[in-house]
Amino acid sequence: MVARAVFTPDPNEVIGTAERRLFGSFVEHIGRCVYGGIYDPENPFSDKEGFRSDVVEMVKELGVSVVRYPGGNFVSGYRWEDGVGPLEERPVRLDLAWRSVESNAFGLGEFMKWSKRVGVEPMIALNLGTRGIQEALDLLEYCNHPGGTRLSDLRKSHGHKEPFRIRTWCLGNELDGPWQIGHKNASEYGRLAAETARAMRMFDPALELVACGSSGSGMPTFGSWERTVLDHAFEEVDLISAHSYFEEIEGDRFSFLSSAVDLSRTIEKMISIADQAAAAKRSTKKLGISFDEWNVWYLSRYLEANHSAEWRSTPRLCEDEFTVVDGVVVGSLLMALLRHCDRVRIACLAQLVNAIAPIHCEPDSHAWRQTTFFPFSLTARHAVGCVLAATPVSPVKESKLYGEVPMIDALATHDPERRTLAVFVVNRSSERGSFTLNLGGFRGFGVIEVKSLFDEDSEATNSNSDPNRVMPRTLNRRGGDQGIEVDLPPVSWTMIRLAGRIR
């Protein structure tokens, strides 16, 4: 059976703007994300700063806009002072979060240099697990004060004459989780977040501050955590975080392909909670959402693995090899984030290199792109301008986890200045689909390209030995000014790019 969907975008029905910070990522000291990933001084592929040049170029190609650092679970036991100053004076520490030996050879200064090199905005997470207000203020002074104080002059002595001017700060990480170092209940954390935020704004009222939301919508305290935290911190913060990871469970392929439904529901619940908090405070403030951890992650494999009892330096952790199906899911999750661009202000794909990442590398070979790289890169490059509110008319199918789900979903962005239209389509069906794009509101627009991520083998992956096994392919289309039709391959993510004639 062929699933047939019809999509009619209207340029006058706009959700919001496809902000660049929706295409963020995440670099944590986990496994080989930092060491052996973005930083490998002894590697022949690295530059004089120790940054892997091939990874730098792929990050640029990926289109990442903002990068959250240094965690993640890692940050809740991290002392930022360990990662600054002369390398020979930096202490080696035990990282309890990932049971690793941390050399501290890569720290804040290296991250800021790397951020500048790849052209991304830094987003810094604070340790509110084992540390508190004073340590946060010390780090803020070190980073952002021009000079003339002990900590700002210390930064200068470390070779960074100009302040870093970091705008966005996360007030801790996943402190609702019992696994987190310094785990707190919602009231404890909410008060600490509010007090830290107030103190930081005494330094700079214009800082953008992110409070910890739940570490996942499956947490038993999801919802109640946010309500309590915002009761304390609503007036002091600009955004509240959300985290979601997805994997195929027990062969339930269709539910996995429908993960974007769960992501959307999580966002909508958080919007409702934030607006309830505003109403309780008699405020007109529209609190934003920072979806600063999201991805496909086979977490069950990590939890089931027999991890070494030894303390190891840069162990191979969470190096999932992503399939075509995983890439299709990532593409659909991006569509869900864009569909909520009126309230989701930042989103970070976790992680960036090696650990559950779109980019993978080995010491003795060039980096390669995982299947998840392609929908992110194409969307980051071409989802420009306004996100349109239209949804397709599509047959539905019952999923085990989420109820009835459209077999085909689509989302469009429109840039009226450049007269471009980009349409992103996911076919969740194991059968081919038929997609009709009506162009009544976009007369005179013609197709530039139709690119699709699919494969006859939906389990196909890219690898060191075959880095180009899976690549986006060109699809044929039929039609003209009134509309076009595209035959969608089974289990596929597709981008249709159009442009209008210059008036």
C-alpha positions in Angstrom: 0.0 0.0 0.0 1.3 3.4 -1.0 0.9 6.2 1.6 -0.3 9.3 -0.2 0.2 12.7 1.4 -0.7 16.2 0.2 1.1 19.3 1.6 0.0 22.9 1.0 2.3 25.5 2.6 0.9 29.0 2.9 3.4 31.9 3.1 1.0 33.9 5.3 0.7 31.2 8.0 4.0 31.6 10.0 5.0 29.9 13.3 8.2 31.9 13.8 11.8 32.2 12.6 14.2 29.4 11.9 16.9 30.8 14.3 20.4 29.6 13.7 20.8 28.5 17.4 18.4 25.7 16.7 21.3 24.0 15.0 23.6 23.8 18.0 25.7 20.9 19.3 27.4 19.6 22.4 31.0 18.9 23.4 31.4 17.0 26.7 34.4 15.3 28.2 33.0 11.9 27.5 35.0 9.1 25.9 36.7 10.3 22.8 34.6 13.4 22.1 37.3 15.8 23.2 40.5 13.8 23.3 40.9 11.9 20.1 37.9 13.8 18.7 38.2 17.6 18.4 41.6 17.7 20.1 44.6 15.3 19.4 47.9 17.2 19.5 50.1 14.2 18.4 47.9 13.3 15.4 49.2 14.1 11.9 45.7 15.4 11.0 45.9 18.1 13.7 47.0 21.7 13.4 49.5 23.5 15.6 46.9 24.1 18.3 46.2 20.4 18.5 42.8 20.6 16.8 42.0 17.9 14.3 41.7 19.9 11.0 39.5 17.3 9.3 37.0 17.5 12.2 37.1 21.3 12.1 36.1 21.3 8.4 33.3 18.8 9.0 32.0 20.8 11.9 31.8 23.8 9.5 30.1 21.7 6.9 27.6 20.4 9.4 26.5 24.0 10.0 26.7 24.1 13.8 25.9 27.5 15.3 26.4 27.1 19.1 28.2 24.5 21.2 27.4 23.6 24.8 30.5 22.8 26.9 31.9 21.0 29.1 28.9 18.9 30.0 26.7 17.1 30.6 27.3 14.8 33.5 30.9 15.7 33.5 30.4 19.3 34.6 28.8 18.4 37.9 32.2 17.4 39.3 34.4 19.7 37.2 36.7 22.3 38.6 37.2 24.8 35.8 40.5 26.1 37.3 42.0 22.7 36.5 41.7 23.3 32.8 43.4 26.8 32.5 47.0 27.9 32.7 50.2 26.1 31.7 49.7 22.5 30.6 52.5 21.2 32.9 50.7 22.7 35.9 47.3 21.2 35.3 46.3 18.4 37.6 45.2 15.0 36.5 41.8 14.2 38.1 39.3 11.3 38.3 36.1 12.0 36.4 33.4 10.1 38.4 30.7 10.8 35.8 32.2 8.6 33.1 34.8 6.7 35.3 37.7 8.2 33.4 41.1 9.8 34.0 40.9 13.5 33.0 44.2 15.0 32.0 42.8 18.6 31.8 45.0 19.2 28.8 41.9 20.6 27.1 40.0 23.3 29.0 38.3 26.6 28.7 41.0 28.4 26.8 41.4 25.6 24.3 37.6 25.4 23.9 37.4 29.1 23.2 40.2 28.9 20.6 38.4 26.0 19.0 35.1 27.8 19.0 36.6 30.7 17.2 38.3 28.4 14.7 35.1 26.7 13.7 32.9 29.8 14.0 30.5 28.7 16.8 29.0 30.6 19.7 30.1 29.1 23.1 27.4 28.0 25.6 29.0 27.3 29.0 27.6 25.0 31.6 28.3 25.7 35.3 29.0 23.1 38.0 26.1 23.4 40.5 26.5 19.8 41.6 29.6 20.0 43.8 30.1 23.8 43.6 27.9 26.9 43.9 27.5 30.6 43.6 31.0 31.8 44.3 32.6 29.4 41.9 30.1 30.5 39.2 31.0 34.1 39.8 34.7 33.3 39.7 34.4 31.7 36.4 32.2 34.5 35.1 34.8 37.1 36.2 37.7 35.1 34.6 35.8 34.8 31.3 34.0 38.1 30.8 35.7 40.9 32.9 38.1 43.1 30.8 40.9 43.2 33.3 42.3 44.8 36.5 41.1 42.1 38.9 42.8 38.9 40.0 40.8 36.5 37.9 40.5 38.6 34.8 44.3 39.3 35.0 44.8 35.6 35.5 43.0 35.0 32.1 45.3 37.6 30.5 48.4 35.8 32.0 47.1 32.6 30.3 47.3 34.3 26.9 43.8 35.6 26.5 44.0 39.4 26.5 40.4 40.1 25.5 37.5 38.8 27.5 35.6 35.9 26.1 32.2 37.7 26.4 30.3 34.5 26.9 26.6 35.3 26.7 24.7 32.0 27.5 25.2 30.0 30.7 23.6 26.8 31.8 22.9 26.7 35.6 24.0 23.1 36.1 23.1 19.9 34.3 20.4 17.3 34.9 20.4 17.8 38.7 17.0 16.0 38.9 18.8 12.7 38.0 20.0 10.4 40.9 23.1 9.6 38.8 24.2 13.2 38.8 27.0 14.2 41.1 25.3 16.6 43.6 21.8 15.5 42.7 19.2 17.7 44.4 15.5 17.8 44.8 13.6 20.5 42.9 13.3 23.0 45.7 17.0 22.7 46.6 18.0 23.2 43.0 15.5 25.9 42.2 16.7 28.0 45.1 20.4 27.5 44.1 19.6 28.4 40.5 17.7 31.5 41.4 20.5 32.7 43.8 23.2 32.0 41.3 21.3 33.8 38.5 20.7 36.9 40.7 24.4 37.1 41.6 25.5 36.6 37.9 23.1 39.4 36.9 24.8 41.7 39.3 27.8 41.3 37.1 25.9 41.6 33.8 22.1 41.9 33.6 22.2 41.0 29.9 23.5 37.4 30.4 21.2 34.7 29.0 20.6 32.0 31.7 19.3 28.5 31.4 17.7 26.6 34.3 17.8 22.8 34.5 14.6 21.2 33.4 14.0 17.4 33.7 16.7 15.1 32.3 13.9 13.4 30.3 10.1 13.3 30.0 10.2 9.7 31.4 11.5 10.9 34.8 8.9 10.3 37.5 9.3 14.0 38.6 8.9 15.4 35.1 6.5 18.4 35.3 6.6 18.7 39.0 10.3 19.4 38.8 9.8 22.2 36.3 6.9 23.7 38.3 9.0 23.8 41.5 12.1 25.1 39.9 10.2 27.9 38.1 8.4 28.8 41.3 11.9 29.8 42.6 13.7 30.9 39.5 11.1 32.1 36.9 12.0 35.8 37.2 15.8 35.1 37.1 16.2 32.9 34.0 15.5 33.2 30.3 15.2 29.6 29.4 14.6 26.2 30.9 16.3 23.1 29.5 14.9 19.9 28.0 16.7 16.7 27.2 15.5 13.7 25.1 17.2 10.6 23.6 15.6 8.0 21.5 16.4 4.4 20.5 14.6 1.5 18.8 13.3 -0.8 21.6 12.5 -4.5 21.1 12.1 -4.1 17.3 9.4 -1.5 17.5 10.6 0.3 14.3 7.5 2.4 13.7 7.4 3.9 17.2 11.1 4.7 16.8 10.4 6.4 13.5 7.7 8.3 15.3 10.0 9.7 18.0 9.4 13.3 16.9 5.8 12.9 18.2 7.2 12.4 21.7 9.7 15.3 21.3 6.8 17.6 20.3 4.7 16.5 23.2 7.6 17.1 25.6 8.0 20.7 24.2 4.3 21.4 24.4 4.1 20.2 28.1 7.0 22.4 29.0 5.4 25.4 27.3 2.3 24.8 29.3 4.2 24.6 32.5 6.2 27.7 31.7 3.0 29.6 30.9 1.4 28.4 34.1 4.4 29.7 36.0 4.1 33.1 34.2 0.4 33.2 35.1 1.1 32.5 38.8 3.7 35.3 38.8 1.3 37.6 36.9 4.0 37.9 34.3 3.7 38.4 30.5 7.2 36.8 30.1 7.4 34.0 27.5 10.0 31.7 28.9 12.1 30.0 26.2 13.1 26.4 26.0 16.7 25.3 25.5 16.6 21.7 24.1 20.3 21.4 24.8 20.5 17.6 24.6 18.7 15.6 21.9 19.7 12.7 19.7 19.4 9.0 18.9 21.3 7.2 21.6 21.4 3.5 22.2 21.6 4.1 25.9 20.5 0.5 26.7 23.7 -0.8 25.1 25.8 1.5 27.2 24.0 0.5 30.4 24.3 -3.2 29.6 28.0 -3.0 28.7 30.5 -4.5 31.1 32.5 -1.3 31.8 36.0 -1.7 33.0 36.6 -1.3 36.8 39.9 0.4 35.9 40.2 4.1 35.6 41.0 4.8 32.0 42.0 7.8 30.0 39.6 8.5 27.1 37.8 5.1 27.0 35.7 4.4 24.0 32.2 5.2 25.2 28.9 5.4 23.4 30.4 5.2 19.9 27.2 4.2 18.3 27.3 3.5 14.6 24.2 5.1 13.1 22.0 3.5 10.4 19.8 4.9 7.7 16.9 4.6 10.1 18.7 6.6 12.8 19.5 9.3 10.2 15.8 9.5 9.2 14.8 9.8 12.9 17.3 12.7 13.4 15.9 14.5 10.4 12.3 14.2 11.8 13.4 15.4 15.2 14.9 18.5 13.6 11.5 19.1 11.9 9.8 18.9 15.3 12.2 21.4 16.8 11.6 23.8 13.9 7.9 23.4 14.3 8.2 24.8 17.8 10.6 27.6 17.0 8.4 30.2 18.6 9.4 28.9 22.0 12.5 26.6 21.4 15.3 29.2 21.2 18.3 26.9 21.4 18.8 23.2 20.5 22.0 21.1 20.8 22.6 17.8 19.1 24.5 15.7 21.6 27.4 15.0 21.0 29.5 16.3 18.2 32.4 13.9 17.6 32.8 10.1 18.2 30.3 9.7 21.2 26.8 9.4 19.7 27.9 11.8 17.1 27.4 12.8 13.4 31.2 12.9 13.0 33.5 10.0 13.7 37.3 9.7 13.5 40.1 7.3 14.2 43.7 8.2 15.0 45.1 6.8 11.7 42.4 7.9 9.2 40.4 10.9 8.1 37.1 11.7 9.8 33.9 10.5 8.2 30.2 11.5 8.3 27.7 9.3 10.0 24.2 9.0 8.5 22.9 11.5 11.0 25.2 14.1 9.6 23.3 14.6 6.4 19.8 15.7 7.6 21.4 18.0 10.1 23.7 19.6 7.5 21.0 20.0 4.9 18.5 21.4 7.3 21.0 23.8 8.9 22.0 25.1 5.5 18.5 25.4 3.9 16.0 25.9 6.7 16.1 29.7 6.5 13.6 32.4 7.1 10.1 31.7 8.4 8.8 28.3 9.6 5.4 27.8 8.1 2.5 26.3 10.0 1.2 23.9 7.4 1.0 20.2 8.1 0.4 17.5 5.4 -2.8 15.5 4.9 -1.5 12.0 5.4 -2.8 8.6 6.3 -2.1 7.5 9.9 -0.8 4.4 11.5 -1.1 3.1 15.1 2.1 3.1 17.0 2.7 1.1 20.2 4.1 4.1 22.1 2.4 7.2 20.7 -1.0 6.2 19.3 -1.9 7.3 15.8 1.0 8.9 13.9 1.0 10.4 10.4 2.9 8.0 8.1 4.3 11.0 6.2 5.1 14.3 7.8 6.4 17.5 6.3 7.6 21.0 7.3 8.4 24.1 5.2 10.5 27.2 5.7 10.2 30.2 3.5 12.7 33.1 3.0 10.7 35.9 1.4 13.7 38.1 0.8 15.6 35.5 -1.1 12.4 33.9 -2.4 13.4 30.4 -1.4 11.2 27.6 -0.1 12.6 24.4 1.6 10.3 21.5 2.3 11.5 18.6 4.6 9.6 15.3 4.4 9.8 12.1 6.4 8.3 8.8 5.2 7.9 6.6 8.3 6.4 3.8 6.3 8.2 0.6 5.3 6.5 1.1 1.9 7.1 3.8 -0.6 5.1 7.0 -0.4 3.6 9.6 -2.7 4.1 13.2 -1.8 2.2 16.0 -3.5 3.4 19.6 -2.9 0.8 22.2 -3.8 2.4 25.5 -4.8 -0.8 27.6 -4.9 0.8 30.2 -2.5 4.2 29.9 -4.3 3.3 30.4 -7.9 6.4 30.8 -10.1 8.6 28.8 -7.7 10.7 26.1 -9.4 12.5 23.1 -8.0 16.3 23.4 -7.4 16.9 20.0 -6.0 15.3 17.0 -4.3 17.7 15.1 -2.0 16.8 12.1 0.0 18.4 9.9 2.7 17.4 6.3 2.2 18.9 3.0 1.3 17.6 -0.4 0.1 19.3 -1.7 3.3 17.8 0.5 6.1 20.5 -0.8 8.4 23.3 0.5 6.3 26.0 2.6 7.9 29.1 4.6 7.0 32.4 3.4 8.5 36.1 3.9 8.4 36.4 1.3 5.6 33.4 2.6 3.7 32.8 6.3 4.6 30.5 7.0 1.7 28.3 3.9 1.8 25.2 6.0 2.7 24.8 9.4 1.0 21.8 11.6 0.1 20.5 10.8 -3.3 18.7 12.8 -5.9 15.0 12.0 -6.5 13.0 12.6 -9.6 9.9 14.8 -9.4 6.9 15.5 -11.7 4.8 18.6 -12.2 5.3 22.3 -12.6 4.1 25.7 -11.3 0.9 24.4 -9.7 2.6 21.7 -7.8 5.0 18.8 -7.8 4.9 15.1 -7.0 7.7 13.0 -5.5 7.8 9.3 -4.9 9.3 8.8 -1.5 11.4 5.8 -0.8 10.5 3.6 2.2 11.9 4.9 5.5 13.3 8.1 4.1 14.0 11.7 4.9 13.8 14.1 2.0 14.5 17.8 1.3 12.8 19.6 -1.6 14.4 23.0 -2.4 12.6 25.6 -4.5 13.2 29.2 -5.6 11.0 31.9 -7.1 11.8 34.0 -10.1 13.2 37.4 -9.3 10.4 40.0 -9.7 
